[in-house]
Amino acid sequence: QVQLVESGGDLVQPGGSLGLSCAASTTIFSIFIMAWYRQAPGKQRELVAQITNSRRTNYADSVKGRFTISRDNAKNTVYLQMNSLKPEDTGLYYCNAALGDKTYWGQGTQVTVSS
């Protein structure tokens, strides 16, 4: 069982920046893909960014060029750096880990972009 805990969510003004962290309860060296998802009220959860253990990355078109996902295997942590934030970035952000045939989710951290 892999426990994931997100942190860093906050209220931020449009154009601002925010960094999210996802701490795993075990080593993530063997976890092939880690990702960030988000969900706004009344909407489906969507993939924001993902990163493989070889550090290949993939981003949703809506965040490409503004967000950066990274992983520090030694610290068992995945990060999401968010720049040039927009109101439509508002949502509950979830950390996700894929390990074998299992998928793990964190509890989520709230990001609100508003003036």
Backbone as a chain_set.jsonl record, in Angstrom:
{"seq": "QVQLVESGGDLVQPGGSLGLSCAASTTIFSIFIMAWYRQAPGKQRELVAQITNSRRTNYADSVKGRFTISRDNAKNTVYLQMNSLKPEDTGLYYCNAALGDKTYWGQGTQVTVSS", "coords": {"N": [[0.833, -1.179, 0.0], [0.535, 2.188, -0.864], [0.84, 5.311, 0.481], [-0.188, 8.585, -0.148], [0.379, 11.992, 0.253], [-0.688, 15.163, -0.245], [0.373, 18.591, -0.375], [0.532, 22.175, -0.048], [-1.45, 23.589, -1.343], [-3.379, 26.58, -1.827], [-4.813, 29.897, -1.578], [-4.492, 32.018, -4.274], [-3.625, 34.841, -6.274], [-4.665, 35.666, -9.645], [-2.199, 35.115, -12.133], [-0.236, 34.61, -10.348], [2.018, 32.353, -8.573], [2.426, 28.96, -7.473], [3.471, 26.187, -5.567], [3.128, 22.711, -5.419], [3.34, 19.76, -3.418], [3.848, 16.256, -3.208], [4.047, 13.744, -1.052], [5.224, 10.502, -0.695], [4.654, 7.396, 1.0], [6.474, 5.432, 0.731], [9.37, 4.358, -1.124], [9.595, 5.868, -4.324], [10.964, 5.062, -6.419], [10.496, 2.725, -7.854], [8.043, 3.207, -8.908], [6.389, 3.626, -11.804], [4.875, 5.663, -13.135], [4.001, 8.84, -12.005], [1.616, 11.299, -11.185], [-0.297, 14.344, -11.467], [-3.609, 15.238, -10.908], [-6.629, 17.145, -11.299], [-9.703, 18.479, -10.031], [-12.537, 20.323, -10.521], [-15.427, 21.776, -8.933], [-18.39, 20.108, -9.853], [-17.313, 19.166, -12.188], [-15.491, 16.713, -14.137], [-12.704, 14.774, -13.008], [-9.485, 15.613, -14.152], [-6.501, 14.944, -15.982], [-3.525, 16.578, -15.214], [-0.684, 16.675, -15.262], [1.99, 14.365, -15.837], [4.658, 12.153, -14.933], [7.295, 9.974, -15.719], [9.417, 7.282, -14.46], [11.749, 7.633, -15.766], [11.744, 10.242, -16.137], [10.365, 11.389, -18.219], [7.916, 13.601, -19.368], [4.477, 14.686, -19.458], [1.896, 16.879, -20.339], [-1.277, 18.434, -19.777], [-2.904, 20.261, -22.331], [-3.917, 22.684, -21.479], [-2.297, 23.559, -19.436], [0.241, 23.507, -20.311], [3.471, 24.799, -20.623], [3.133, 26.467, -18.491], [2.986, 25.006, -16.137], [5.081, 22.784, -14.253], [6.109, 19.541, -13.747], [7.887, 17.496, -11.496], [10.128, 15.077, -10.038], [11.568, 13.77, -7.081], [13.233, 11.185, -6.316], [14.819, 10.349, -4.189], [13.776, 11.717, -2.048], [11.256, 10.768, -2.064], [9.181, 12.187, -3.274], [6.954, 14.095, -5.261], [6.558, 16.916, -7.313], [4.686, 19.84, -8.242], [5.02, 22.622, -9.956], [3.429, 25.607, -10.369], [2.852, 28.222, -12.464], [1.915, 31.541, -13.578], [-0.853, 31.497, -12.952], [-4.326, 30.904, -13.534], [-7.828, 31.735, -13.14], [-9.336, 29.501, -13.993], [-7.732, 27.42, -13.275], [-8.416, 26.701, -10.789], [-9.235, 24.289, -8.352], [-9.457, 21.007, -6.841], [-6.546, 19.433, -6.233], [-5.005, 16.398, -6.967], [-2.656, 13.911, -6.116], [-1.256, 11.171, -7.858], [-0.333, 7.777, -8.225], [0.981, 5.175, -10.146], [1.464, 1.81, -9.909], [2.466, -1.176, -10.923], [-0.395, -3.093, -11.363], [-1.936, -1.468, -9.852], [-3.407, 1.555, -8.598], [-2.921, 4.559, -6.881], [-4.173, 7.171, -4.788], [-3.939, 10.482, -3.481], [-5.299, 12.594, -0.852], [-5.957, 15.071, -1.743], [-5.426, 18.567, -2.397], [-6.441, 21.874, -2.013], [-6.584, 24.31, -4.506], [-7.059, 27.613, -5.145], [-7.672, 30.122, -7.365], [-8.022, 33.396, -7.472], [-8.978, 36.838, -7.515]], "CA": [[0.0, 0.0, 0.0], [1.259, 3.443, -0.976], [0.123, 6.468, 0.979], [0.209, 9.823, -0.794], [-0.1, 13.166, 0.968], [-0.429, 16.407, -0.956], [0.449, 19.814, 0.402], [0.893, 23.369, -0.786], [-2.594, 24.295, -1.89], [-3.606, 27.871, -1.192], [-5.478, 30.93, -2.359], [-3.491, 32.81, -4.975], [-4.185, 35.751, -7.263], [-4.326, 35.362, -11.04], [-0.85, 35.487, -12.501], [0.681, 34.191, -9.312], [2.638, 31.038, -8.633], [2.205, 28.088, -6.334], [4.112, 24.893, -5.691], [2.5, 21.608, -4.71], [4.189, 18.62, -3.129], [3.198, 14.985, -2.93], [4.967, 12.871, -0.341], [4.829, 9.103, -0.689], [5.034, 6.673, 2.206], [7.525, 4.495, 0.39], [10.179, 4.805, -2.247], [8.901, 5.984, -5.604], [11.911, 4.66, -7.453], [9.894, 1.658, -8.65], [6.76, 3.656, -9.434], [6.651, 4.007, -13.181], [4.266, 6.947, -13.458], [3.329, 9.645, -11.005], [0.869, 12.32, -11.897], [-1.204, 15.257, -10.799], [-4.933, 15.456, -11.466], [-7.406, 18.164, -10.604], [-11.141, 18.394, -10.208], [-13.311, 21.48, -10.131], [-16.794, 21.401, -8.567], [-19.286, 19.836, -10.957], [-16.589, 18.711, -13.362], [-14.756, 15.468, -14.0], [-11.287, 14.861, -12.715], [-8.698, 15.64, -15.367], [-5.055, 14.833, -15.852], [-2.801, 17.831, -15.344], [0.687, 16.384, -15.661], [2.507, 13.086, -15.39], [6.092, 11.987, -15.098], [7.727, 8.594, -15.593], [10.631, 7.123, -13.679], [12.841, 8.14, -16.585], [11.506, 11.681, -16.133], [9.599, 11.884, -19.347], [6.755, 14.329, -18.862], [3.344, 14.934, -20.325], [1.059, 17.902, -19.745], [-2.501, 18.846, -20.425], [-2.698, 21.448, -23.161], [-4.324, 23.869, -20.752], [-1.267, 23.979, -18.488], [1.541, 23.399, -20.963], [4.226, 26.038, -20.614], [2.927, 27.169, -17.228], [3.204, 24.077, -15.03], [6.205, 21.872, -14.367], [6.101, 18.423, -12.824], [9.205, 16.929, -11.263], [10.149, 14.081, -8.971], [12.798, 13.554, -6.347], [13.081, 9.827, -5.814], [15.491, 10.232, -2.904], [12.878, 12.267, -1.047], [9.949, 10.145, -2.266], [8.293, 13.323, -3.431], [6.661, 14.634, -6.58], [6.219, 18.327, -7.214], [4.032, 20.522, -9.343], [5.213, 24.06, -9.9], [2.402, 26.242, -11.167], [3.101, 29.632, -12.713], [0.915, 32.242, -14.384], [-2.109, 30.843, -12.632], [-5.569, 31.464, -14.033], [-8.987, 31.288, -12.361], [-9.753, 28.177, -14.413], [-6.876, 26.429, -12.636], [-8.996, 26.401, -9.491], [-9.735, 22.945, -8.186], [-8.818, 20.128, -5.878], [-5.449, 18.765, -6.922], [-4.712, 15.076, -6.424], [-1.476, 13.17, -6.519], [-1.584, 9.832, -8.316], [0.8, 6.899, -8.481], [0.681, 3.905, -10.798], [2.444, 0.794, -9.548], [1.929, -2.436, -11.397], [-1.8, -2.982, -11.732], [-2.608, -0.699, -8.819], [-3.378, 3.004, -8.667], [-3.085, 5.173, -5.568], [-4.559, 8.573, -4.799], [-3.875, 11.261, -2.27], [-6.553, 13.169, -0.389], [-6.191, 16.291, -2.475], [-5.134, 19.86, -1.802], [-7.247, 22.858, -2.716], [-5.967, 25.47, -5.139], [-8.055, 28.592, -5.552], [-7.08, 31.265, -8.051], [-9.042, 34.433, -7.46], [-8.559, 38.153, -7.086]], "C": [[0.88, 1.246, 0.0], [0.357, 4.57, -0.489], [0.69, 7.723, 0.325], [-0.422, 10.996, -0.057], [0.313, 14.41, 0.208], [-0.36, 17.574, 0.016], [0.778, 20.973, -0.523], [-0.26, 24.143, -1.373], [-2.883, 25.57, -1.115], [-4.476, 28.734, -2.083], [-4.407, 31.811, -2.972], [-4.18, 33.684, -6.016], [-3.825, 35.32, -8.675], [-2.949, 35.909, -11.399], [0.196, 35.062, -11.497], [1.205, 32.787, -9.516], [2.38, 30.27, -7.352], [2.886, 26.758, -6.594], [3.422, 23.855, -4.83], [3.497, 20.483, -4.514], [3.338, 17.403, -2.844], [4.231, 14.061, -2.316], [4.411, 11.455, -0.295], [5.376, 8.399, 0.544], [6.152, 5.67, 1.977], [8.317, 5.041, -0.78], [9.348, 4.861, -3.521], [9.802, 5.583, -6.755], [11.296, 3.635, -8.397], [8.543, 2.03, -9.239], [6.974, 4.249, -10.814], [6.135, 5.408, -13.501], [3.674, 7.592, -12.211], [2.718, 10.845, -11.709], [0.102, 13.217, -10.94], [-2.494, 15.349, -11.603], [-5.588, 16.608, -10.716], [-8.879, 17.994, -10.933], [-11.8, 19.653, -9.667], [-14.724, 21.026, -9.783], [-17.683, 21.224, -9.796], [-18.619, 19.345, -12.219], [-15.853, 17.408, -13.075], [-13.292, 15.729, -13.678], [-10.491, 14.764, -14.017], [-7.214, 15.538, -15.056], [-4.415, 16.188, -16.105], [-1.402, 17.586, -15.892], [1.088, 15.017, -15.142], [3.991, 12.993, -15.7], [6.449, 10.529, -14.86], [8.985, 8.51, -14.739], [11.881, 7.491, -14.465], [12.711, 9.64, -16.81], [11.022, 12.24, -17.462], [8.312, 12.492, -18.808], [5.69, 14.499, -19.924], [2.414, 15.904, -19.608], [-0.24, 18.073, -20.508], [-2.24, 20.13, -21.205], [-2.98, 22.739, -22.394], [-3.257, 24.398, -19.797], [0.126, 23.97, -19.095], [2.219, 24.767, -21.038], [4.101, 26.825, -19.336], [3.247, 26.301, -16.015], [4.411, 23.197, -15.317], [6.095, 20.787, -13.308], [7.516, 17.879, -12.696], [9.113, 15.903, -10.144], [11.536, 13.976, -8.375], [12.672, 12.191, -5.687], [13.723, 9.642, -4.442], [14.614, 10.728, -1.768], [11.47, 11.687, -1.137], [8.863, 11.195, -2.472], [8.16, 13.724, -4.896], [6.168, 16.059, -6.401], [5.452, 18.795, -8.443], [4.206, 22.013, -9.129], [4.254, 24.713, -10.875], [2.683, 27.739, -11.257], [1.995, 30.219, -13.578], [-0.474, 31.655, -14.186], [-3.313, 31.64, -13.118], [-6.726, 30.987, -13.168], [-9.454, 29.884, -12.723], [-8.844, 27.066, -13.904], [-7.408, 26.02, -11.266], [-9.524, 24.974, -9.439], [-9.02, 22.219, -7.07], [-7.788, 19.298, -6.626], [-5.061, 17.485, -6.202], [-3.407, 14.535, -6.973], [-1.883, 11.741, -6.851], [-0.311, 9.052, -8.588], [0.316, 5.603, -9.097], [1.81, 2.934, -10.523], [1.881, -0.568, -9.911], [0.502, -2.255, -11.878], [-2.61, -2.181, -10.725], [-2.414, 0.799, -9.018], [-3.689, 3.575, -7.286], [-3.364, 6.659, -5.716], [-4.321, 9.215, -3.448], [-5.233, 11.833, -1.928], [-6.918, 14.459, -1.102], [-5.805, 17.532, -1.684], [-5.787, 20.933, -2.66], [-6.405, 24.008, -3.235], [-7.077, 26.39, -5.618], [-7.35, 29.805, -6.128], [-8.161, 32.325, -8.203], [-8.439, 35.748, -6.996], [-9.439, 38.692, -5.973]], "O": [[1.842, 1.345, 0.762], [-0.752, 4.754, -0.991], [1.906, 7.898, 0.254], [-1.621, 10.988, 0.222], [1.5, 14.685, 0.034], [-0.96, 17.544, 1.091], [1.245, 20.773, -1.645], [-0.065, 25.257, -1.86], [-2.663, 25.639, 0.094], [-4.828, 28.348, -3.198], [-3.517, 32.295, -2.273], [-5.208, 33.299, -6.572], [-2.795, 34.68, -8.886], [-2.587, 37.022, -11.017], [1.394, 35.148, -11.771], [0.883, 32.119, -10.499], [2.148, 30.85, -6.291], [2.877, 26.26, -7.72], [3.161, 24.09, -3.65], [4.388, 20.275, -5.338], [2.237, 17.512, -2.303], [5.179, 13.646, -2.982], [3.265, 11.24, 0.098], [6.43, 8.764, 1.066], [6.709, 5.123, 2.928], [7.965, 6.071, -1.355], [8.501, 4.0, -3.76], [9.448, 5.746, -7.922], [11.544, 3.67, -9.603], [7.959, 1.248, -9.989], [7.662, 5.259, -10.966], [6.855, 6.234, -14.063], [2.935, 6.955, -11.459], [3.248, 11.336, -12.706], [-0.112, 12.887, -9.774], [-2.472, 15.516, -12.822], [-5.148, 16.99, -9.632], [-9.247, 17.441, -11.969], [-11.636, 20.002, -8.498], [-15.179, 19.998, -10.284], [-17.723, 22.089, -10.672], [-19.292, 19.127, -13.227], [-15.623, 17.05, -11.92], [-12.729, 16.765, -14.032], [-10.788, 13.934, -14.875], [-6.743, 15.986, -14.01], [-4.724, 16.86, -17.088], [-0.987, 18.214, -16.867], [0.578, 14.563, -14.118], [4.505, 13.658, -16.6], [5.964, 9.914, -13.91], [9.549, 9.53, -14.344], [12.957, 7.644, -13.886], [13.472, 10.233, -17.575], [11.242, 13.408, -17.783], [7.697, 11.947, -17.892], [5.965, 14.462, -21.124], [2.171, 15.767, -18.409], [-0.297, 17.883, -21.723], [-1.451, 20.976, -20.785], [-2.347, 23.765, -22.642], [-3.307, 25.56, -19.394], [1.088, 24.385, -18.449], [1.618, 25.755, -21.46], [4.873, 27.755, -19.104], [3.72, 26.797, -14.992], [4.723, 22.903, -16.471], [6.0, 21.079, -12.116], [8.254, 17.811, -13.679], [8.136, 15.87, -9.396], [12.544, 14.079, -9.075], [12.071, 12.064, -4.62], [13.228, 8.867, -3.623], [14.695, 10.219, -0.65], [10.589, 12.073, -0.369], [7.77, 11.098, -1.914], [9.125, 13.693, -5.659], [5.448, 16.365, -5.451], [5.559, 18.222, -9.528], [3.606, 22.594, -8.224], [4.266, 24.409, -12.068], [2.742, 28.431, -10.241], [1.239, 29.494, -14.224], [-1.176, 31.355, -15.151], [-3.316, 32.871, -13.112], [-6.623, 29.942, -12.527], [-9.92, 29.148, -11.853], [-9.153, 25.888, -14.083], [-6.892, 25.084, -10.655], [-10.181, 24.51, -10.371], [-8.103, 22.746, -6.442], [-8.126, 18.551, -7.544], [-4.821, 17.479, -4.995], [-3.101, 14.69, -8.155], [-2.756, 11.17, -6.197], [0.664, 9.59, -9.112], [-0.648, 5.003, -8.623], [2.966, 3.195, -10.856], [0.938, -1.052, -9.284], [0.216, -1.381, -12.695], [-3.841, -2.217, -10.747], [-1.392, 1.246, -9.538], [-4.613, 3.122, -6.61], [-2.87, 7.317, -6.631], [-4.479, 8.581, -2.405], [-6.211, 11.587, -2.634], [-8.072, 14.888, -1.063], [-5.853, 17.539, -0.454], [-5.694, 20.9, -3.887], [-5.615, 24.602, -2.501], [-7.933, 25.986, -6.405], [-6.533, 30.439, -5.46], [-9.104, 32.157, -8.977], [-7.51, 35.771, -6.189], [-9.216, 39.803, -5.493]]}, "num_chains": 1, "name": "protein.A"}
